[in-house]
Amino acid sequence: MPTSASAKVPPSPEPPEDRRPPQNGLDRYFKISERGSTLPREIRGGFATFFAMAYIIVLNPIILGSAKDMYGHQLDNGQLVTATALTAAFTTLLMGVIGNVPIALAAGLGVNSVVALQLAPRMAWPDAMGMVVLAGLIVMLLVATGLRERVMNAVPYGLRKAISIGIGLFVMIVGLVDSGFVTRMPDAAQTTVPLQLGTGGHLHGWPVLVFVLGVLLTLALIVRKTPGAILISIVVMTVIAVIINAVTDIPSWGLTTPEWPGNPVATPDFGLVGEVSLFGGFGKVGVLTGVLFVFTVLLSCFFDAMGTIMGVSDEAKLTDAEGQMPGINKVLFVDGVAVAAGGASSASATTCFVESTAGVGEGARTGFANIVTGALFALALFLTPVATMVPSQAATPALIAVGFLILAGSIREIDWSDFTIAIPAFVTMLMMPFTYSITNGIGMGFLTFSVLRLAAGRGREVPVAMHVVSAVFAFYYLMPALGLT
């Protein structure tokens, strides 16, 4: 990498290069010292990741709870909060213990919209969640047969770096949108411009100010190489937001309002857990449509997770000289379990979160950071009001900083002189933020790579797995035109 580790993440008192022998059994199991990390850095990273993705406890119930199934039934919001936090806790802990990587998991954005808007209206909720479980079982089967690892290993080094950069740009725009720094241009404006600065083209209001100050504070602390820069910024800006909210009249902070709850304890309701019908949906929509629904969920989960795993592991320096990640099968299998677990709990498919880069930026390098993040999600089952008091304006500055760090660390690793790599890399990087989808970025990048290599007479250099995956993506994009959606 062209930039040193100390330039990319706030250093700990023990520099990453100082690989000390294991201090105890915990250190030995998680390889904390072996990976150049320390326990305080892992703990800080776990907290940073949790705060960066805690919004899902609020957002996932809103997305799923606002939809109705074919019978007009809606899922209970309180039960969805419990299901979301429970599944995030279980799968994040599982990834930490088995996969030993700092990649947290929770209900995936995008796939939950597919479940809510495409599956549920044509069947009952248990049927829709059953199809999610089936997708997870197929993912596990693909891992067991080695096919999923083969696909990941077939990705050229330059495209791997492009995926990392695309994810960095994606999390950056997620941060800008979630904070309100940029907003969607209303359809009434009749313009092709999708986003605008603030509201009406101007920045105004205390929430946006909190975000701007948070970005400046985070970057200033990183420049000063302050340990815990990201976490310090989140905590400081949350306190400031709470004070501002108490002394001024703020119409809306978005999903979460920074105020201390009257009663911080909430009793979890597990009523949705296990409400699943594996094959009921096929009887309502037919076998072909049902298979296509499962395929849609599978494709989204498969490549969203693949991109995140590749991006986060590369940023955490968990890959070897060829860009391969040792022990990847364990990580991929846990991801498959997570998809199925999300369906089984009615939280929708659970997948790896790009917000894990916030923890990596804080110094996390092992699965122990996941133990911290998972424990916080478990605690959120009972302390949901406290967990959801951190406004997005205080948490999303971390995503802006992490987006820059990923870009700075990977952009020079791409061979820009080889257009058959450079152009697909360019497409991959841009399509992720512009289509608001990791899967679309990967798919369009893969398709471009296969076509350009064939056009250059270098088709034999492309692994068969890449051609197969490109064909699958081509079919996926043609499904609407073929009347298969």
N, C-alpha and C positions, 0 to 999 in steps of 0.2 A: 504494500500500500504506500502511496506517495507521502501521506501524512502520518505523523507518529501517533501513537495511542494517546499520548498526553495532549495532543492538539485536538483530538476528537471528543474526548470525554473528560470531565473533571477528574483529575487524578486523586487517588486515595493517598493516605500517608505512606502506604507501601506501593511503589510503582508496579504496574502490570508485569514488567520484565523481571521483577524479583520473585522468581518461582521458588518459594520456600518448601521444604518437606512438610507433609501433612502434620497438623498440630494435634489432631484427635480423630476419633472415629467419624464424627460428622464431617470434618474437613476431608477425610479420606474418601468417604462415600460420594460426596458431591464434587470432589476434585476442586475445591475452592482455591487452595494454594497452587495446585498444579496449573490452573488456568490463570494464575496471576491476579486473583481477586482476594478480597478479605471479607470476613463476616459482616462488618459494618456496611461495606459497599453493597453486598447482596441484600441486606435489610433495607437500605435506602432505595435500591432499585425496585424491590418488591412494593414498597410504599408508592413510589413514583408511578409504576405501572398501574397499580390499583386506582389511584386518583385520576390518572389519565383515561381510564376506561370505566370508572364507576357510573358514568352517565347511562350505561346500558341497562342498569337496574331500573331506571326511569323510562328510557326510550323504548326498549323492547316491549314492555307492557302497553305502551301507547300505540305502537304499530300493530301488535296482534290484537289488542283489546278493542281497537276501533273497527275491526272487520267482523263480518257476520258470515256464518256458514250457510249452506243451502236451506237450512231450516230456520234461519234468522237468529240463531244463538250466538251470543258473544261470550268471550272468556272473561272471567272475573279478574279485575285489576290486581287486587291483593294477592290472589293465587298466582298470577303471572309474575309478580315481584318475587315471591318465594321461589317459584320454579326457576326464574332467571338467576337469582343469587345462588341457589342450591347447585344448579348445573355448573355455573362458573366456578364455584368453590371446588366441587368434586373433580372436574376435568383439569383445572389448573393445578391442583395438588397432584393428580395422577401424572400429568406431564412433568412436574418437578421431580417426583420420585422415580418414575420409570425412564422418561426421556432425558432428564437432567439438563434441561435447557431453560433459559429465562423467557419462555414464550407462554404467555397467559392465554386462556381461552374463555369465550363467552358466546352468547347468542349472536350469530352473524348478521350484520346489517346487509341488506340486499336479499339474502336468502329468506329472511323473515318476511320481507315484502312479497316474495314469490309465494310463500306459504299462505300469507294473509289475503293476497289479491288474486292469485291464480288458482290455488288448490282449494282453499276453504269454501269459496262461493259455489263450488261444484260438488261438494261432499260435506260430510259432518267433520267437526274438528278432530275427533279421534282418528278418522280416516286420513286426514291430511297429515297428522303427526305420524301415523303409521308409515306413510310414504317416506317421511324423513328418516325413520328408523331403518327402512329398507335401504335407503341411500347409504346410511352409515355402515350397514352390514356389507354392502358391495365394496365400499372403500376398504374395509378390513380384509375382504377377500383379495382385492387387488394388491394389498400390502403383503399378505401371506404368500401370494404367488410370485412376488418380486416385480410385478409389472409397474407398480407406482414408483418404486426406486429406479427402475430402468428408464422411465420417462424423465425423472428429475436428472439423472446422470447424463441423459442425452442432450441436455440444454448446453449450448456452447458457453464458454467462459464470458465472452462479451455480452451475451444475452442475460446471463446471470447478474452481471453488474448492472445492466439496464433495468432489470426487474427490481434490484435494490434501489436504484435511483428513482424509478417510477413510484415505488412505495414511499420513498421520501417526499416526493412531490405530492403524492396522494394524501399523506398524513398532513402535509402543510396546508393543502386546500381544505381538508376536513377541519383543521384548526381555525382557518380563516372564516369558514362558513358557520361553524358551530359557535364561534365567539360573537358573530354578528358584524365582524369587521367588513366582510362582503356579504351581500344578500342576493337572493334571486330576483331578477328583473320581472316585475309583474307582467302577465300576459296582456294586460290592458294597455301596456306601453307600445304594443305592436312593433317590437324591435327584435332583431336576431341576436342581440347582445344578451347572454344568459345571466351575467352577474354585474353587480354595481358596487361601488364603494359605500359601505354603511347603508343607511336608509335614504332613498331619494338622491343618491350620489354624494352624500355628506356624512361625516362622522359626528354623531352627537349622542349624548347620554352617558351616565356614569358607568354602565356595564362595559361599553367599548373602551372607555378610559382605563378601566381595570385591566382589560386585555392588553392594551398598548403598553401600560406600565409593566405588566407581567412579562411581556416579550422583552422589553428593554432590560428589566431586572435579570431575567434568565440569561440573556446574551452577555450582559456585563459580568455576571458571576462566572460564566464559562470562560470569558476572555481573561478573567483574573485567576482562572484555574481553581476556583473555590470548590472544595469537596461538598457534595450534596446540593449542587447549584439548582438543579431542576426541582428537587423536593423543597428546598428552602423557598424558592419562588412560589410554588403552589401554596404552601402554608401561609406565607406572608400576604399574598394577594387574597387568599380566602379570608383572613382576618380583616384586611382592609375592606373587602366587599361586605362583610358582616356589619362593620361599623357604618359604611356608607348606606347600606340598606336600612339601618336602624335610625339614622338621622335625616334621611331624605325620603321622598315619595317616588319610588321607582315603579313605573307601570308594569314592567316585566323584565325578568332576567333570562327568560327562556325556560328550559326544562327544569332547572333547579333554582330555588331562591336561597341566597346565603343568609339564613337566619337560624338561630339556635331553636330547635324544636321544644315545645312545651314538655312533651314526654318523649325522650329519645328511644324508648324501648317499644318494639312492635312484635306482636306474636305472629310467627310464620303460619301460613295456611297451605298445607300440602295437598289440597283437594284435587289438583290437576295431575299430580304425579301418577303415572301408570294408566292414564286415560287414553289408551292407544288401541287402534284396530289396524293390524298389519295389512290386511287384504280387502277391507271393506270398501275402500275407494275404487277398486277395480270394478266392483259390481255397479257403481254409480256412473262412472265415466267410460267404462269399457277397457279392455286390456291394452289396446294400442295407446290410447290417450293416457292411461295410467302409467304405462312404461315410459312415455315421453315426459310425464310429470316427474317421475323418479330420476330420469336422465337429466332433466333441467336442474334439479336440486343437487344431484351428484356432481355435475360439471362445475357448478358454482362453488361447492364446498371443496372439490378436488383442487382446483387451480387457485382459488383464493388462498387456501392454506399453503399450497406449494409456494406461491410467491412470497407469502409472509415468512414461511420457514426459511427460505433461501435468503431473503433480505435481512431478517433478524440475525440468523446464524452468521452471515457474512459480516454484519456490523459488529457482532460480539466476538469476531475472530475465532469462530468454532469450526471453520473449514480448513482443509489442508491446502497444499500448494496448487492442486488442480481444481479447487473450488468445491470439493466433495466434503460432505459432513459425516464424520465417523458416527456410527450408531443411528443413522437416519431412520432405519426401519422401525425402531422403537418409537421415535417421534411420530412417524406416519401412522403407526398402528393406534397410538393414543388418540391421534386426530380422528381416526375412523370411529373409535369408541365414543369420542365426544359428539360426533354427528348423531349417532344412534341415541346417546344419552339425552341429547337435547330434544329429540323427538319423543322419547319415553317420558320426559318430564313435562311435555307440552310447552317448552320454552323455545321451540324451533331449533334448527340445526345449530350446534355449537361448533365454533371454529377458532383458529388461531387469530389473535388480534394484533394488528399493526401497531397499536398503542404500546405494545411490549417494547418498542424502540425507545420509549421514554425511560423504562427501567435500564435498558442497555446503555443509554446515554448517561445514566446515573452511575453506571459501573457494574451492573449485574452481568455475570458470565456463567452462572450455573443454575441448576434447578432449585437451589435453596431460595432464590428470589421468588420463585413460584410458590414455595411453601408460605412465604410471607403474604403474597398476593392472595393465594387461596384461603389462607386463614382470615384475611380481612373480608373476603366475600362471605365466608362462613359467619363471621361476626355480623356482617350486614344483614343476615337473616333475622337477627334480633334487634339490630340497631340501624335499620334502614333509614329512619329520619336523619341520623347523624351522617351516615354514608353518603346521603344525597344532598348534603348542605353545601358541598363544594361546587360553586358555579362553574360552568364551562369556561367562562372568561378567565378564571384563575388556573384551570387545568390545561387549556389548549395552548398557551404559550410554549409548553414543553414540546408540542408537536411541531411548532415552527422551528424551534432550535434543532430538534432531531432531524427534521427534513434537510436543513442546511448541512448538518454534520454528515449525513449519509451521502449527500451530493458531493461534498468536498472530498470525501474519502474514496469515492468510486469512479468519478467522471473520467479520470486519466487512465483508468484500467481498460478502457474500451479502445480497440484498434480502429481509429477513425479513418485510417487510410484504406481499409478494406470495406468497400461500400456494401458488400453482401452481409456484413455484420453491423456496420455503422447505421445503415438505414433501418433495419429491423430494431436495433437498439433505440434509435430516435423515435420510431413509431411506438414502441413499448413504453418508453418514458412519458410520452405525451398523452397516449390514450388512457392511461390509468387515471390521471386527474381529470382529463377532459370528458371522459365517459363515467367518471365516478365509480370505477369498477376495476379491481385488480385482475379479475378474470378476463375482461375485455382487452386490457393491455397485453396480457400474456397471449391471448388468442390471436390478436392482430399482429403481434410481433412474430409469433411462430409462423403464421401464414406468410408473412412478408419474407421471412428468412428462407422458408422452403421454396417459394416461388423465385426469389432472386438467385439462390444457389442453382436452381434448375436453369434459369435464364443465362447464367454465366457458364453453363456447362460443367458445373461442379456438384451435380446432384448426388454423385456417389459419396461425396464427403458428408452428406447429411445422414445421420443415423436413421434407421428404419422407424424407430419409435417416434422421431420428430415428424416424419411424413405421416404416420398414422394419426398422431395427435392433431396435426394441421388439418387432415381430412375430417376428423371429428369436429373441429371448430368450424370448418366450412359448412358441414351439415347443420351444425347448431345455428349458424347465422342465416342459413337458407330455410330453416324451419317455418318462419312466418310466411315466406313466399310460397312454400309448399302446402300451406294450410294445415300445419301440424302443431300449431299452438292454440 
